[in-house]
Amino acid sequence: MSTGSCIARPTETGYSGIYVHFDGYPSGRLPLLLAAYQYKFARDVEAMNVHLIDQVAIAWEELGTDLLDGAPKPLVRKLTGGDRWPSREMDNLVTSDGSPPVREVITEANSSSLSWGYILHPEGIEVISLYAADRGPIVDWNTDPLTRFSDHPYLWLPGHPVPATQPPRTKRALAVATKTTPAAAKPAVRR
């Protein structure tokens, strides 16, 4: 489904970035960006900006699972269902006058038709919904990529908490969390 969004870096006056045509909802975009930051880009926001914004000729058709390179296989499976697809740039654009398409830089001044904006700050991803085109809450880079994010635009307003729920705990995590300390390690009780 086409849900237009942008990936951008912060500027002194707002942000500057590139258009992404498909799958712009937070529930899909944020897990992919968080995992890409944590694994493929080794927590380097500038390397991520260069790849996602600067090295794109026109715009992105879609962001793919190649952004999950280096992530643990179980995480990739949970995020993608085991499917793989490449990121694709828009390369089939035709202009009305037949001239070559030109890269359009997305800023706060020309983003009003986009449903979502994802601004890659040093501390996290600022999520801007269509209903709050100037600012939004920031999702910390250390957030678990399996976190469930809301796609409801009215919940992504400036000054509000990030609308998300933590991933469900696995049986193994629950077993570790509830594991009792061996008797030898327990402190002695006085009688």
Rosetta constraint file for C-alpha pairs under 8 A:
AtomPair CA 1 CA 22 HARMONIC 6.10 0.50
AtomPair CA 1 CA 23 HARMONIC 6.26 0.50
AtomPair CA 2 CA 21 HARMONIC 5.93 0.50
AtomPair CA 2 CA 22 HARMONIC 4.50 0.50
AtomPair CA 2 CA 23 HARMONIC 6.16 0.50
AtomPair CA 2 CA 24 HARMONIC 7.74 0.50
AtomPair CA 3 CA 21 HARMONIC 6.27 0.50
AtomPair CA 3 CA 22 HARMONIC 5.27 0.50
AtomPair CA 3 CA 23 HARMONIC 5.33 0.50
AtomPair CA 3 CA 24 HARMONIC 4.96 0.50
AtomPair CA 3 CA 25 HARMONIC 6.91 0.50
AtomPair CA 3 CA 114 HARMONIC 7.83 0.50
AtomPair CA 3 CA 115 HARMONIC 6.58 0.50
AtomPair CA 4 CA 19 HARMONIC 7.22 0.50
AtomPair CA 4 CA 20 HARMONIC 5.93 0.50
AtomPair CA 4 CA 21 HARMONIC 4.71 0.50
AtomPair CA 4 CA 22 HARMONIC 6.10 0.50
AtomPair CA 4 CA 23 HARMONIC 7.34 0.50
AtomPair CA 4 CA 24 HARMONIC 5.73 0.50
AtomPair CA 4 CA 114 HARMONIC 5.26 0.50
AtomPair CA 4 CA 115 HARMONIC 5.83 0.50
AtomPair CA 4 CA 116 HARMONIC 6.89 0.50
AtomPair CA 5 CA 19 HARMONIC 5.98 0.50
AtomPair CA 5 CA 20 HARMONIC 5.27 0.50
AtomPair CA 5 CA 21 HARMONIC 6.55 0.50
AtomPair CA 5 CA 22 HARMONIC 7.86 0.50
AtomPair CA 5 CA 24 HARMONIC 5.18 0.50
AtomPair CA 5 CA 114 HARMONIC 5.34 0.50
AtomPair CA 5 CA 115 HARMONIC 5.81 0.50
AtomPair CA 5 CA 116 HARMONIC 4.63 0.50
AtomPair CA 5 CA 117 HARMONIC 5.36 0.50
AtomPair CA 5 CA 118 HARMONIC 7.61 0.50
AtomPair CA 6 CA 17 HARMONIC 6.38 0.50
AtomPair CA 6 CA 18 HARMONIC 5.41 0.50
AtomPair CA 6 CA 19 HARMONIC 4.46 0.50
AtomPair CA 6 CA 20 HARMONIC 5.39 0.50
AtomPair CA 6 CA 106 HARMONIC 7.00 0.50
AtomPair CA 6 CA 114 HARMONIC 7.54 0.50
AtomPair CA 6 CA 116 HARMONIC 6.70 0.50
AtomPair CA 6 CA 117 HARMONIC 4.86 0.50
AtomPair CA 6 CA 118 HARMONIC 6.09 0.50
AtomPair CA 7 CA 17 HARMONIC 5.46 0.50
AtomPair CA 7 CA 18 HARMONIC 5.61 0.50
AtomPair CA 7 CA 19 HARMONIC 6.70 0.50
AtomPair CA 7 CA 20 HARMONIC 7.16 0.50
AtomPair CA 7 CA 52 HARMONIC 7.23 0.50
AtomPair CA 7 CA 53 HARMONIC 6.94 0.50
AtomPair CA 7 CA 117 HARMONIC 6.23 0.50
AtomPair CA 7 CA 118 HARMONIC 4.93 0.50
AtomPair CA 7 CA 119 HARMONIC 5.97 0.50
AtomPair CA 7 CA 120 HARMONIC 7.38 0.50
AtomPair CA 8 CA 15 HARMONIC 6.01 0.50
AtomPair CA 8 CA 16 HARMONIC 5.15 0.50
AtomPair CA 8 CA 17 HARMONIC 3.69 0.50
AtomPair CA 8 CA 18 HARMONIC 6.32 0.50
AtomPair CA 8 CA 49 HARMONIC 7.53 0.50
AtomPair CA 8 CA 53 HARMONIC 6.82 0.50
AtomPair CA 8 CA 106 HARMONIC 7.72 0.50
AtomPair CA 8 CA 117 HARMONIC 7.47 0.50
AtomPair CA 8 CA 118 HARMONIC 6.16 0.50
AtomPair CA 8 CA 119 HARMONIC 4.67 0.50
AtomPair CA 8 CA 120 HARMONIC 6.11 0.50
AtomPair CA 9 CA 15 HARMONIC 5.52 0.50
AtomPair CA 9 CA 16 HARMONIC 5.65 0.50
AtomPair CA 9 CA 17 HARMONIC 6.17 0.50
AtomPair CA 9 CA 49 HARMONIC 6.80 0.50
AtomPair CA 9 CA 119 HARMONIC 5.25 0.50
AtomPair CA 9 CA 120 HARMONIC 5.11 0.50
AtomPair CA 9 CA 121 HARMONIC 6.53 0.50
AtomPair CA 10 CA 14 HARMONIC 5.83 0.50
AtomPair CA 10 CA 15 HARMONIC 4.26 0.50
AtomPair CA 10 CA 16 HARMONIC 6.52 0.50
AtomPair CA 10 CA 119 HARMONIC 6.27 0.50
AtomPair CA 10 CA 120 HARMONIC 6.89 0.50
AtomPair CA 10 CA 121 HARMONIC 6.33 0.50
AtomPair CA 11 CA 15 HARMONIC 4.81 0.50
AtomPair CA 11 CA 16 HARMONIC 6.64 0.50
AtomPair CA 14 CA 107 HARMONIC 7.21 0.50
AtomPair CA 14 CA 108 HARMONIC 6.14 0.50
AtomPair CA 14 CA 134 HARMONIC 7.74 0.50
AtomPair CA 15 CA 106 HARMONIC 7.94 0.50
AtomPair CA 15 CA 107 HARMONIC 5.43 0.50
AtomPair CA 15 CA 108 HARMONIC 6.23 0.50
AtomPair CA 15 CA 119 HARMONIC 6.99 0.50
AtomPair CA 16 CA 105 HARMONIC 6.47 0.50
AtomPair CA 16 CA 106 HARMONIC 5.59 0.50
AtomPair CA 16 CA 107 HARMONIC 4.68 0.50
AtomPair CA 16 CA 108 HARMONIC 7.56 0.50
AtomPair CA 17 CA 53 HARMONIC 5.90 0.50
AtomPair CA 17 CA 105 HARMONIC 5.65 0.50
AtomPair CA 17 CA 106 HARMONIC 4.99 0.50
AtomPair CA 17 CA 107 HARMONIC 6.50 0.50
AtomPair CA 18 CA 52 HARMONIC 7.97 0.50
AtomPair CA 18 CA 53 HARMONIC 5.70 0.50
AtomPair CA 18 CA 56 HARMONIC 7.96 0.50
AtomPair CA 18 CA 58 HARMONIC 7.93 0.50
AtomPair CA 18 CA 59 HARMONIC 5.87 0.50
AtomPair CA 18 CA 60 HARMONIC 7.55 0.50
AtomPair CA 18 CA 104 HARMONIC 7.17 0.50
AtomPair CA 18 CA 105 HARMONIC 5.62 0.50
AtomPair CA 18 CA 106 HARMONIC 5.50 0.50
AtomPair CA 19 CA 59 HARMONIC 5.19 0.50
AtomPair CA 19 CA 60 HARMONIC 6.18 0.50
AtomPair CA 19 CA 104 HARMONIC 7.84 0.50
AtomPair CA 19 CA 105 HARMONIC 7.70 0.50
AtomPair CA 19 CA 106 HARMONIC 6.58 0.50
AtomPair CA 20 CA 24 HARMONIC 7.29 0.50
AtomPair CA 20 CA 59 HARMONIC 6.19 0.50
AtomPair CA 20 CA 60 HARMONIC 4.61 0.50
AtomPair CA 20 CA 61 HARMONIC 5.83 0.50
AtomPair CA 20 CA 62 HARMONIC 6.10 0.50
AtomPair CA 20 CA 63 HARMONIC 7.67 0.50
AtomPair CA 21 CA 59 HARMONIC 7.95 0.50
AtomPair CA 21 CA 60 HARMONIC 6.29 0.50
AtomPair CA 21 CA 61 HARMONIC 4.98 0.50
AtomPair CA 21 CA 62 HARMONIC 6.06 0.50
AtomPair CA 22 CA 61 HARMONIC 6.21 0.50
AtomPair CA 22 CA 62 HARMONIC 5.19 0.50
AtomPair CA 22 CA 63 HARMONIC 7.91 0.50
AtomPair CA 23 CA 28 HARMONIC 6.80 0.50
AtomPair CA 23 CA 29 HARMONIC 6.98 0.50
AtomPair CA 23 CA 62 HARMONIC 7.20 0.50
AtomPair CA 24 CA 28 HARMONIC 7.18 0.50
AtomPair CA 24 CA 29 HARMONIC 5.95 0.50
AtomPair CA 24 CA 115 HARMONIC 7.43 0.50
AtomPair CA 24 CA 116 HARMONIC 6.33 0.50
AtomPair CA 25 CA 29 HARMONIC 5.96 0.50
AtomPair CA 25 CA 116 HARMONIC 7.03 0.50
AtomPair CA 25 CA 151 HARMONIC 5.85 0.50
AtomPair CA 26 CA 30 HARMONIC 5.24 0.50
AtomPair CA 26 CA 31 HARMONIC 7.98 0.50
AtomPair CA 26 CA 127 HARMONIC 7.97 0.50
AtomPair CA 26 CA 149 HARMONIC 6.06 0.50
AtomPair CA 26 CA 150 HARMONIC 6.69 0.50
AtomPair CA 26 CA 151 HARMONIC 5.65 0.50
AtomPair CA 27 CA 31 HARMONIC 7.01 0.50
AtomPair CA 27 CA 148 HARMONIC 6.41 0.50
AtomPair CA 27 CA 149 HARMONIC 4.83 0.50
AtomPair CA 27 CA 150 HARMONIC 6.15 0.50
AtomPair CA 27 CA 151 HARMONIC 6.05 0.50
AtomPair CA 28 CA 32 HARMONIC 6.64 0.50
AtomPair CA 29 CA 33 HARMONIC 6.20 0.50
AtomPair CA 30 CA 34 HARMONIC 5.94 0.50
AtomPair CA 30 CA 145 HARMONIC 7.34 0.50
AtomPair CA 30 CA 149 HARMONIC 7.73 0.50
AtomPair CA 31 CA 35 HARMONIC 6.06 0.50
AtomPair CA 31 CA 79 HARMONIC 7.35 0.50
AtomPair CA 31 CA 144 HARMONIC 7.89 0.50
AtomPair CA 31 CA 145 HARMONIC 4.35 0.50
AtomPair CA 31 CA 146 HARMONIC 6.35 0.50
AtomPair CA 31 CA 147 HARMONIC 7.26 0.50
AtomPair CA 32 CA 36 HARMONIC 6.02 0.50
AtomPair CA 32 CA 65 HARMONIC 7.88 0.50
AtomPair CA 32 CA 67 HARMONIC 7.09 0.50
AtomPair CA 32 CA 68 HARMONIC 7.11 0.50
AtomPair CA 32 CA 79 HARMONIC 7.73 0.50
AtomPair CA 32 CA 145 HARMONIC 7.15 0.50
AtomPair CA 33 CA 37 HARMONIC 6.10 0.50
AtomPair CA 33 CA 67 HARMONIC 7.76 0.50
AtomPair CA 34 CA 38 HARMONIC 6.18 0.50
AtomPair CA 34 CA 141 HARMONIC 6.21 0.50
AtomPair CA 34 CA 142 HARMONIC 7.76 0.50
AtomPair CA 34 CA 143 HARMONIC 7.16 0.50
AtomPair CA 34 CA 144 HARMONIC 7.53 0.50
AtomPair CA 34 CA 145 HARMONIC 5.56 0.50
AtomPair CA 35 CA 39 HARMONIC 5.94 0.50
AtomPair CA 35 CA 40 HARMONIC 7.58 0.50
AtomPair CA 35 CA 67 HARMONIC 7.82 0.50
AtomPair CA 35 CA 68 HARMONIC 6.29 0.50
AtomPair CA 35 CA 71 HARMONIC 6.91 0.50
AtomPair CA 35 CA 145 HARMONIC 5.67 0.50
AtomPair CA 36 CA 40 HARMONIC 4.98 0.50
AtomPair CA 36 CA 41 HARMONIC 6.10 0.50
AtomPair CA 36 CA 67 HARMONIC 5.18 0.50
AtomPair CA 36 CA 68 HARMONIC 5.36 0.50
AtomPair CA 36 CA 69 HARMONIC 7.57 0.50
AtomPair CA 36 CA 71 HARMONIC 7.81 0.50
AtomPair CA 37 CA 41 HARMONIC 5.04 0.50
AtomPair CA 37 CA 42 HARMONIC 6.19 0.50
AtomPair CA 37 CA 43 HARMONIC 5.06 0.50
AtomPair CA 37 CA 44 HARMONIC 6.76 0.50
AtomPair CA 37 CA 45 HARMONIC 6.94 0.50
AtomPair CA 37 CA 48 HARMONIC 6.90 0.50
AtomPair CA 37 CA 141 HARMONIC 7.44 0.50
AtomPair CA 38 CA 42 HARMONIC 5.47 0.50
AtomPair CA 38 CA 43 HARMONIC 5.07 0.50
AtomPair CA 38 CA 141 HARMONIC 7.64 0.50
AtomPair CA 38 CA 142 HARMONIC 7.80 0.50
AtomPair CA 39 CA 43 HARMONIC 7.08 0.50
AtomPair CA 39 CA 68 HARMONIC 7.05 0.50
AtomPair CA 39 CA 69 HARMONIC 7.09 0.50
AtomPair CA 39 CA 70 HARMONIC 5.38 0.50
AtomPair CA 39 CA 71 HARMONIC 5.27 0.50
AtomPair CA 40 CA 67 HARMONIC 6.38 0.50
AtomPair CA 40 CA 68 HARMONIC 6.16 0.50
AtomPair CA 40 CA 69 HARMONIC 5.35 0.50
AtomPair CA 40 CA 70 HARMONIC 5.39 0.50
AtomPair CA 40 CA 71 HARMONIC 6.99 0.50
AtomPair CA 41 CA 45 HARMONIC 7.47 0.50
AtomPair CA 41 CA 47 HARMONIC 6.38 0.50
AtomPair CA 41 CA 48 HARMONIC 6.06 0.50
AtomPair CA 44 CA 48 HARMONIC 6.44 0.50
AtomPair CA 45 CA 49 HARMONIC 6.14 0.50
AtomPair CA 45 CA 120 HARMONIC 7.01 0.50
AtomPair CA 45 CA 121 HARMONIC 7.48 0.50
AtomPair CA 45 CA 122 HARMONIC 6.32 0.50
AtomPair CA 46 CA 50 HARMONIC 6.16 0.50
AtomPair CA 47 CA 51 HARMONIC 6.27 0.50
AtomPair CA 48 CA 52 HARMONIC 5.97 0.50
AtomPair CA 49 CA 53 HARMONIC 5.38 0.50
AtomPair CA 49 CA 54 HARMONIC 6.77 0.50
AtomPair CA 49 CA 120 HARMONIC 7.33 0.50
AtomPair CA 50 CA 54 HARMONIC 4.71 0.50
AtomPair CA 50 CA 55 HARMONIC 6.06 0.50
AtomPair CA 51 CA 55 HARMONIC 5.44 0.50
AtomPair CA 51 CA 56 HARMONIC 7.51 0.50
AtomPair CA 52 CA 56 HARMONIC 6.81 0.50
AtomPair CA 56 CA 60 HARMONIC 7.24 0.50
AtomPair CA 56 CA 89 HARMONIC 7.00 0.50
AtomPair CA 57 CA 89 HARMONIC 7.65 0.50
AtomPair CA 57 CA 103 HARMONIC 6.42 0.50
AtomPair CA 58 CA 89 HARMONIC 7.28 0.50
AtomPair CA 58 CA 90 HARMONIC 6.46 0.50
AtomPair CA 58 CA 91 HARMONIC 7.66 0.50
AtomPair CA 58 CA 101 HARMONIC 7.37 0.50
AtomPair CA 58 CA 102 HARMONIC 6.36 0.50
AtomPair CA 58 CA 103 HARMONIC 4.23 0.50
AtomPair CA 58 CA 104 HARMONIC 6.90 0.50
AtomPair CA 59 CA 89 HARMONIC 5.81 0.50
AtomPair CA 59 CA 90 HARMONIC 5.50 0.50
AtomPair CA 59 CA 103 HARMONIC 6.89 0.50
AtomPair CA 59 CA 104 HARMONIC 7.82 0.50
AtomPair CA 60 CA 87 HARMONIC 7.64 0.50
AtomPair CA 60 CA 88 HARMONIC 6.01 0.50
AtomPair CA 60 CA 89 HARMONIC 4.22 0.50
AtomPair CA 60 CA 90 HARMONIC 5.37 0.50
AtomPair CA 61 CA 87 HARMONIC 7.65 0.50
AtomPair CA 61 CA 88 HARMONIC 5.35 0.50
AtomPair CA 61 CA 89 HARMONIC 5.03 0.50
AtomPair CA 61 CA 90 HARMONIC 4.84 0.50
AtomPair CA 62 CA 87 HARMONIC 5.60 0.50
AtomPair CA 62 CA 88 HARMONIC 5.45 0.50
AtomPair CA 62 CA 89 HARMONIC 6.99 0.50
AtomPair CA 63 CA 67 HARMONIC 7.52 0.50
AtomPair CA 63 CA 86 HARMONIC 7.13 0.50
AtomPair CA 63 CA 87 HARMONIC 4.30 0.50
AtomPair CA 63 CA 88 HARMONIC 6.52 0.50
AtomPair CA 64 CA 84 HARMONIC 7.50 0.50
AtomPair CA 64 CA 85 HARMONIC 5.28 0.50
AtomPair CA 64 CA 86 HARMONIC 4.46 0.50
AtomPair CA 64 CA 87 HARMONIC 3.93 0.50
AtomPair CA 64 CA 88 HARMONIC 7.31 0.50
AtomPair CA 65 CA 69 HARMONIC 7.38 0.50
AtomPair CA 65 CA 80 HARMONIC 7.69 0.50
AtomPair CA 65 CA 84 HARMONIC 5.63 0.50
AtomPair CA 65 CA 85 HARMONIC 5.52 0.50
AtomPair CA 65 CA 86 HARMONIC 5.89 0.50
AtomPair CA 65 CA 87 HARMONIC 7.00 0.50
AtomPair CA 66 CA 84 HARMONIC 7.81 0.50
AtomPair CA 66 CA 85 HARMONIC 7.17 0.50
AtomPair CA 66 CA 86 HARMONIC 5.61 0.50
AtomPair CA 66 CA 87 HARMONIC 6.56 0.50
AtomPair CA 67 CA 87 HARMONIC 7.75 0.50
AtomPair CA 68 CA 76 HARMONIC 6.74 0.50
AtomPair CA 71 CA 75 HARMONIC 6.76 0.50
AtomPair CA 71 CA 76 HARMONIC 6.52 0.50
AtomPair CA 72 CA 76 HARMONIC 6.40 0.50
AtomPair CA 73 CA 77 HARMONIC 6.09 0.50
AtomPair CA 74 CA 78 HARMONIC 6.20 0.50
AtomPair CA 75 CA 79 HARMONIC 6.16 0.50
AtomPair CA 75 CA 146 HARMONIC 7.81 0.50
AtomPair CA 76 CA 80 HARMONIC 5.94 0.50
AtomPair CA 76 CA 81 HARMONIC 7.70 0.50
AtomPair CA 76 CA 82 HARMONIC 7.00 0.50
AtomPair CA 77 CA 81 HARMONIC 4.93 0.50
AtomPair CA 77 CA 82 HARMONIC 4.50 0.50
AtomPair CA 77 CA 83 HARMONIC 7.62 0.50
AtomPair CA 78 CA 82 HARMONIC 7.37 0.50
AtomPair CA 78 CA 146 HARMONIC 7.73 0.50
AtomPair CA 79 CA 146 HARMONIC 7.16 0.50
AtomPair CA 80 CA 84 HARMONIC 7.29 0.50
AtomPair CA 93 CA 101 HARMONIC 6.53 0.50
AtomPair CA 94 CA 98 HARMONIC 6.53 0.50
AtomPair CA 94 CA 99 HARMONIC 7.86 0.50
AtomPair CA 94 CA 100 HARMONIC 7.42 0.50
AtomPair CA 94 CA 101 HARMONIC 6.79 0.50
AtomPair CA 95 CA 99 HARMONIC 6.03 0.50
AtomPair CA 95 CA 100 HARMONIC 6.87 0.50
AtomPair CA 95 CA 101 HARMONIC 6.14 0.50
AtomPair CA 106 CA 110 HARMONIC 6.15 0.50
AtomPair CA 106 CA 111 HARMONIC 6.14 0.50
AtomPair CA 107 CA 111 HARMONIC 6.05 0.50
AtomPair CA 108 CA 112 HARMONIC 7.68 0.50
AtomPair CA 108 CA 133 HARMONIC 7.15 0.50
AtomPair CA 108 CA 134 HARMONIC 6.68 0.50
AtomPair CA 111 CA 133 HARMONIC 7.62 0.50
AtomPair CA 112 CA 130 HARMONIC 6.83 0.50
AtomPair CA 112 CA 133 HARMONIC 6.73 0.50
AtomPair CA 113 CA 130 HARMONIC 7.60 0.50
AtomPair CA 114 CA 130 HARMONIC 6.41 0.50
AtomPair CA 115 CA 129 HARMONIC 5.96 0.50
AtomPair CA 115 CA 130 HARMONIC 4.73 0.50
AtomPair CA 116 CA 127 HARMONIC 7.11 0.50
AtomPair CA 116 CA 128 HARMONIC 5.65 0.50
AtomPair CA 116 CA 129 HARMONIC 4.72 0.50
AtomPair CA 116 CA 130 HARMONIC 5.91 0.50
AtomPair CA 117 CA 126 HARMONIC 7.82 0.50
AtomPair CA 117 CA 127 HARMONIC 5.79 0.50
AtomPair CA 117 CA 128 HARMONIC 4.86 0.50
AtomPair CA 117 CA 129 HARMONIC 6.50 0.50
AtomPair CA 118 CA 125 HARMONIC 6.08 0.50
AtomPair CA 118 CA 126 HARMONIC 5.66 0.50
AtomPair CA 118 CA 127 HARMONIC 4.98 0.50
AtomPair CA 118 CA 128 HARMONIC 6.50 0.50
AtomPair CA 119 CA 125 HARMONIC 5.45 0.50
AtomPair CA 119 CA 126 HARMONIC 4.92 0.50
AtomPair CA 119 CA 127 HARMONIC 6.63 0.50
AtomPair CA 119 CA 128 HARMONIC 7.99 0.50
AtomPair CA 120 CA 124 HARMONIC 6.26 0.50
AtomPair CA 120 CA 125 HARMONIC 4.83 0.50
AtomPair CA 120 CA 126 HARMONIC 6.60 0.50
AtomPair CA 121 CA 125 HARMONIC 5.82 0.50
AtomPair CA 121 CA 126 HARMONIC 6.96 0.50
AtomPair CA 123 CA 140 HARMONIC 6.06 0.50
AtomPair CA 123 CA 141 HARMONIC 6.38 0.50
AtomPair CA 124 CA 138 HARMONIC 5.80 0.50
AtomPair CA 124 CA 139 HARMONIC 5.26 0.50
AtomPair CA 124 CA 140 HARMONIC 4.28 0.50
AtomPair CA 124 CA 141 HARMONIC 4.61 0.50
AtomPair CA 125 CA 138 HARMONIC 5.24 0.50
AtomPair CA 125 CA 139 HARMONIC 5.07 0.50
AtomPair CA 125 CA 140 HARMONIC 6.59 0.50
AtomPair CA 125 CA 141 HARMONIC 6.96 0.50
AtomPair CA 126 CA 135 HARMONIC 7.58 0.50
AtomPair CA 126 CA 136 HARMONIC 5.81 0.50
AtomPair CA 126 CA 137 HARMONIC 5.56 0.50
AtomPair CA 126 CA 138 HARMONIC 4.08 0.50
AtomPair CA 126 CA 139 HARMONIC 6.25 0.50
AtomPair CA 127 CA 135 HARMONIC 7.59 0.50
AtomPair CA 127 CA 136 HARMONIC 5.17 0.50
AtomPair CA 127 CA 137 HARMONIC 5.85 0.50
AtomPair CA 127 CA 138 HARMONIC 6.23 0.50
AtomPair CA 127 CA 139 HARMONIC 7.48 0.50
AtomPair CA 127 CA 156 HARMONIC 6.93 0.50
AtomPair CA 128 CA 132 HARMONIC 6.23 0.50
AtomPair CA 128 CA 133 HARMONIC 6.02 0.50
AtomPair CA 128 CA 134 HARMONIC 7.13 0.50
AtomPair CA 128 CA 135 HARMONIC 5.62 0.50
AtomPair CA 128 CA 136 HARMONIC 4.62 0.50
AtomPair CA 128 CA 137 HARMONIC 7.43 0.50
AtomPair CA 128 CA 156 HARMONIC 6.74 0.50
AtomPair CA 128 CA 157 HARMONIC 7.51 0.50
AtomPair CA 129 CA 133 HARMONIC 6.15 0.50
AtomPair CA 129 CA 136 HARMONIC 7.20 0.50
AtomPair CA 129 CA 153 HARMONIC 5.36 0.50
AtomPair CA 129 CA 154 HARMONIC 7.58 0.50
AtomPair CA 129 CA 156 HARMONIC 6.12 0.50
AtomPair CA 129 CA 157 HARMONIC 7.36 0.50
AtomPair CA 130 CA 153 HARMONIC 6.88 0.50
AtomPair CA 131 CA 153 HARMONIC 6.59 0.50
AtomPair CA 131 CA 154 HARMONIC 6.62 0.50
AtomPair CA 131 CA 157 HARMONIC 7.74 0.50
AtomPair CA 132 CA 136 HARMONIC 6.87 0.50
AtomPair CA 132 CA 156 HARMONIC 7.77 0.50
AtomPair CA 132 CA 157 HARMONIC 6.02 0.50
AtomPair CA 132 CA 158 HARMONIC 7.29 0.50
AtomPair CA 135 CA 157 HARMONIC 7.49 0.50
AtomPair CA 135 CA 158 HARMONIC 5.72 0.50
AtomPair CA 136 CA 156 HARMONIC 6.09 0.50
AtomPair CA 136 CA 157 HARMONIC 5.29 0.50
AtomPair CA 136 CA 158 HARMONIC 4.25 0.50
AtomPair CA 136 CA 159 HARMONIC 7.28 0.50
AtomPair CA 137 CA 156 HARMONIC 6.47 0.50
AtomPair CA 137 CA 157 HARMONIC 6.60 0.50
AtomPair CA 137 CA 158 HARMONIC 5.41 0.50
AtomPair CA 137 CA 159 HARMONIC 6.42 0.50
AtomPair CA 137 CA 160 HARMONIC 6.47 0.50
AtomPair CA 137 CA 161 HARMONIC 6.65 0.50
AtomPair CA 137 CA 162 HARMONIC 6.04 0.50
AtomPair CA 138 CA 162 HARMONIC 7.13 0.50
AtomPair CA 139 CA 143 HARMONIC 7.01 0.50
AtomPair CA 139 CA 162 HARMONIC 6.65 0.50
AtomPair CA 143 CA 147 HARMONIC 7.29 0.50
AtomPair CA 144 CA 166 HARMONIC 7.79 0.50
AtomPair CA 144 CA 167 HARMONIC 7.82 0.50
AtomPair CA 146 CA 166 HARMONIC 7.50 0.50
AtomPair CA 146 CA 167 HARMONIC 5.50 0.50
AtomPair CA 147 CA 164 HARMONIC 6.64 0.50
AtomPair CA 147 CA 165 HARMONIC 5.93 0.50
AtomPair CA 147 CA 166 HARMONIC 4.80 0.50
AtomPair CA 147 CA 167 HARMONIC 4.81 0.50
AtomPair CA 148 CA 164 HARMONIC 5.38 0.50
AtomPair CA 148 CA 165 HARMONIC 5.21 0.50
AtomPair CA 148 CA 166 HARMONIC 6.33 0.50
AtomPair CA 148 CA 167 HARMONIC 6.35 0.50
AtomPair CA 149 CA 163 HARMONIC 6.06 0.50
AtomPair CA 149 CA 164 HARMONIC 4.33 0.50
AtomPair CA 149 CA 165 HARMONIC 6.67 0.50
AtomPair CA 150 CA 155 HARMONIC 7.62 0.50
AtomPair CA 150 CA 163 HARMONIC 5.63 0.50
AtomPair CA 150 CA 164 HARMONIC 5.92 0.50
AtomPair CA 152 CA 156 HARMONIC 7.37 0.50
AtomPair CA 153 CA 157 HARMONIC 7.77 0.50
AtomPair CA 155 CA 160 HARMONIC 7.53 0.50
AtomPair CA 155 CA 162 HARMONIC 7.88 0.50
AtomPair CA 155 CA 163 HARMONIC 6.22 0.50
AtomPair CA 156 CA 160 HARMONIC 6.99 0.50
AtomPair CA 156 CA 161 HARMONIC 7.98 0.50
AtomPair CA 156 CA 162 HARMONIC 6.81 0.50
AtomPair CA 156 CA 163 HARMONIC 6.85 0.50
AtomPair CA 169 CA 173 HARMONIC 5.98 0.50
AtomPair CA 169 CA 174 HARMONIC 6.38 0.50
AtomPair CA 170 CA 174 HARMONIC 6.21 0.50
AtomPair CA 171 CA 175 HARMONIC 6.09 0.50
AtomPair CA 172 CA 176 HARMONIC 6.25 0.50
AtomPair CA 173 CA 177 HARMONIC 6.07 0.50
AtomPair CA 174 CA 178 HARMONIC 6.05 0.50
AtomPair CA 175 CA 179 HARMONIC 5.75 0.50
AtomPair CA 181 CA 185 HARMONIC 6.47 0.50
AtomPair CA 181 CA 186 HARMONIC 6.59 0.50
AtomPair CA 182 CA 186 HARMONIC 6.63 0.50
